[in-house]
Each structure stands twice: as structure tokens, then as C-alpha cells.
Amino acid sequence: GRSMRKEAVENTRASTASVGSLMMFLAVAGARGYELVSADFKTAYLLAETREDELIFARIPVGVGLPHEGKICRVRKSIYGTPSAGTNWGRKLEKEMLAGGWIQNVKERNLWSKEVDGDMVYALTYVDDVLCAGPTQDACWKALQGVLSQFPHKKNAEKAFDFLGIDIEVLPGGVHVNVGRKILKLAEEMGVLDAEPITELAWRAVPGGEAQPEEGSPEDLAMK
């Protein structure tokens, strides 16, 4: 079981960059001809410590070969499924990024920058994933070296790869992004993969009020 004071949990959400920030990150990387690399931190939540004012207790299972089997102990590491696990990991990663010389963006807290051998390198963090863009892949790995050394991780340096279910490919003329597979997966999870549209729906701005939905083709509505 676990006991936790409600006021001790300030934020129960994992630290994630917005989709807009991700798309802007990729657009800038493509426009500048940057290389991309990514890394996935393994068992991230289990690497973060709980706060002192956070009380979580668990019974040590019998048969696992640990001392004091069957007894209840206080958990000092975050556990998947607890309200503050994502927040604790986000703070842990943020601390290591700052210690590694990264500068945190004031508007988007998951966007980072760092100078490496006179070149700027950028990183975007999303829970336990990090996407890095720089003039070369070597510059990216050098910038991330300090952070990656602190956690078990899996590197990716392929030209075409998956990041958060989005297919990304680095091309000579920029970065190609395909969200089709992600959309199909979401449609399948929601049970609407075989759904068909009943009617076309468009929105008409109403002066002094909120936009109102109207049936009909966009061409017809544009004439109103």
C-alpha cells in the first residue's frame, strides 16, 4: 500500500514538449541542414528519487531473495503508476541537463541549447526520450555525453527513425515528417479505423460570438 499527502503532489504530469514545439524543432533543423539523433532512457521513472515529503510504502515480495522479505518498507525511488512518478523523473532529467551545460528555454521548458566547439546544438525532451539536432551527429552525441552517462539508454543515429510514433527522415534537402502511421494507430485504438464521414462540417465565424459549425461543402460556406 501507499500513503501520500495530497498537498505533496504539486504536479502529476510528465514533462512533455508540445507537438507544436516538436514540429518547429524539426522545421528549423531541416532549414539549417542539421543532423538528428535520438536516445531513449530505459526505465526512466525508476531512476528518479521520491521527495522527502512524499511517503510511499510497499511490501517486499516473498521469494525475491532480498532481506526482510514480507516486511513493509519506505520506497525511495519513483514507481510507475504513482501520481508523482512523471514529475520526479522530469526534475531528475532537468537537473542533469543543467549540470551538463544545457541552457533551458524560458518559453518551452523541454527545449534546450548548448554550444559545442563553437556550434550550437539543440535538444528536445519528451518524458524519457530526447531528440537532438546539430551540424553533425558527433556534435550531438558530444553535447549529450554528460546526460547519457547518468542513465541507461538506447541510442539511435539512423537517417530514418521513429520518434513518439512519428516517422522522421533526414534528407539532403531537409527533414521529412510523416504522421500517417501515428494517426492510423490512434484511430485503431479509438475503434474508428473503419469509420466513414457522414457529412462535411465546416466552421463559420460569427461576428461578436463564437465560431459555429455548419453542414455543407467548404465552397458553399465560403460564399455566405
N, C-alpha and C positions, 0 to 999 in steps of 0.2 A: 504494500500500500504506500501511499504518499500523502504528506501533509504540506500544504503550501499556503502562505498568507496571500490573499487575493491582491493586496496592495503592493506585494513584492514584484508582481509581474507588470512591468511598465509597457512592454510591447511584446506581443506574442507572435509577431510576423517575422518570417525570414527576410533577410536583406536581399532585395532583388532590384535590378535595374529595370526601368520601364522599357516597353517594346520600342517606343519612340527613340529612346537613348541608344538602344541596340542598332536600330536601322540607321540613325545618324552616325554612329560609330563606324558602321560598315561603309556608309556612303563616303565619309571623309577618308577612310582607309583606301577605298577604291580610287578616289580622285587624286590621292597623293601617291598612288602606286605602292602602297605598303604591303609587306608580307604579314601573314596572320599565323598565329599558333594558339593552341588552347591547352588547358590542363584541367583535370577533374580530381578534386580532393576526395580521397576514399574515406568512408565512414566519418564524414566531417563532424557531425553533431557530437559524436563520442569523443572528439578531441578537445572540446571546449569544457571549461570548468563551470560549475554552478556558482552562483553568487553566495556570499556568506548569509544573506538574509533569505535565502531560498532553501527550504527544507524538503528534501525528497528522501524517502526511506524505502528499502527493498529487502526482501528476504533472500538470503543466499541459497540457491537451489542445492538440494542434497544430491550427491553423486558427481559433482563437477570437479572434485579434487582440491577445493580451496579450504583454508582454515575456517573454523566457525560455521560450518555448513548448517543450514536451518535457522540461523540466527538473523535478526534484523539489523541492518547497518545503514548508516547515512551515505547516500550517493554523492560523490564529489564531482563526477563527470556528468555532462548532459546525456539524456537518454531520448531516443526517438519516441515521439508520441507525447512528451511532456510539453506544456504550453510555452515554456521559455527556451526550448532547445534551439530553435532557429535564431532567436535573439542572442543567445550566448555564443553561438558559433559566429554570428556576424560580428560581434565585438572582438572575438578572438582573431578572426581574419583581418579586421580593420587594424588591430594593434600590430600585427605582424607586417602588414603593408606599410604602415607608417614607420615602423622600425627598419624596414628595408629601403627607406629613402623615397617612397612614393608620396606624391602630393595629391590630396583628395580634393575633388572638385566641390565647390561650395554649393552648387545647384543640384548636382546629381552625385550623391554620396558613394555610389558604386562605380564612378568614373575616376580613373587615376592617371597621373602622368609622371614621367621620370626621365631625367637626362642621362644618356649612356654614351660616353665617348663623343660628346658634342651633338648627338642626335636625340630628338625627343621620341620616347616610346610611350604608348598609351595602353591602358588595361581597363577592361570592364568586368566586374564581378557579378555573379548571379548565383546566390546561395553557395554551392560547392563547386562552381565552375568559374574559370577565369579565361577571358579572351584577350589576347594581346596583339597589338599592331605596331609595327615599326619598320624602318627602312630595310632591315634584314631579319631573318629568323634568329640568327645568332644574337643580334641586339636584344630581341625579345626575351630569349632564354637567359641572357646575362642580366637583364633587368629583373626577371622573376626569380633568379637563383636564390636569393635570400629567403623569400617566402616559401618556395618549393622545398627548401631544405628543412623546413619546420614541420611539414606534414607529408604523410604518404600520399602519392598522387600518380596519375597516369597522364603522360604527355601525348600530344598529338601535333604533328608537323606536316600533315598531308595537305596537298593543294585543295582537295575537295574533302569536306568533312561535315559532320552533323554537330550542331550546337543548339541545344534546347529544342531538338526536333526540327530545326530549320536547316535545310541543306545549303551550305555555303561553299563556293568555289572561287579560288583566286585565279584570275585570268590576266593575260598580259595587259589588257585594256581596263582592268578594274576588278570589281568583286561581283559575282553573280549570286543572287539570293533567291531561293525557291521555297516558298512556304506551303506548296501544294500538299506535300505528304503530311505536314502537321495539321492542315485543315481537314484532310480526309480522316486522320486519326481522331480528331475532336468530334467530327460528325459521326464516326463509328461509335465512340464512347457515349455519345448522346442519343444513339439509336435513330439518327435521321439520315443515315448514309443513302438510303433508297428514297428519300423524300423528294417530292416534286413541288414546284411553286404553284400555288392556287391562283394567284393573281399578282400582277406587278404592283408595287407600292412605292410611292414617292412622297416627298415631304414638301409642303408649300409654306413659305414664310408668311406669317400673319402680322401685319403692322400692329405694333403695340402689344403683341401677345406671343405665345409660344408657337413653334412650328407645328403644323397639323398634318397627319398622314392623309393621303387621298389615293383612291384607286384610279388606275388608268395608266397610259403609257407616259414616259417622261416627256415625249414630244408634245402630247396633248396638254399636259400640265404646264409646260413651258409657255404655252400660248395664253394661259389665263392671266 
